Amino acid sequence: MGVGVLTCLSLILGTSPAWAVQTHGSLEGMVVHQIGHLLFVFGMGYLLLRISRAQLKTSGWFEFRIFLYLIILWNLLTFSGHWLNEFIEKSKFIQSDGKTVAFSISSFADTWFYISRLDHFLLVPSFIFLILALRSWRGKK
């Protein structure tokens, strides 16, 4: 076997699982991640402002604006969820066989934290609107 095949096999067999939810480890990782969310919000907000000032009203721009609004909301929701995660008591997470099976809600902060875990309800529709915008622009010059 060649070196390339052995390298690929060692990379495939020697990896650990990448779960959907990953911790950032130290505080620095979370701070950088949160800064990324803020930069994303400002970037999308700036793009939204530029589109509004340019008064782009042709096909696809309405859908693209909805995409931008939803992605901004998603970033703000996710940012607040990450922040709340640092303050939620570990006893709120109900464990069974070493896995979290439920979450106990007793305050507004708990409710908002739980809602922030359902961020896909904003993220998936945002990408649907992006796809609709891109489809309407496809083939136009």
Summary of the structure (lengths in Angstrom):
residues: 141
radius of gyration: 20.5
end to end distance: 49.6
largest distance: 60.2
contacts: 322
relative contact order: 0.12
helix: 67%
strand: 6%
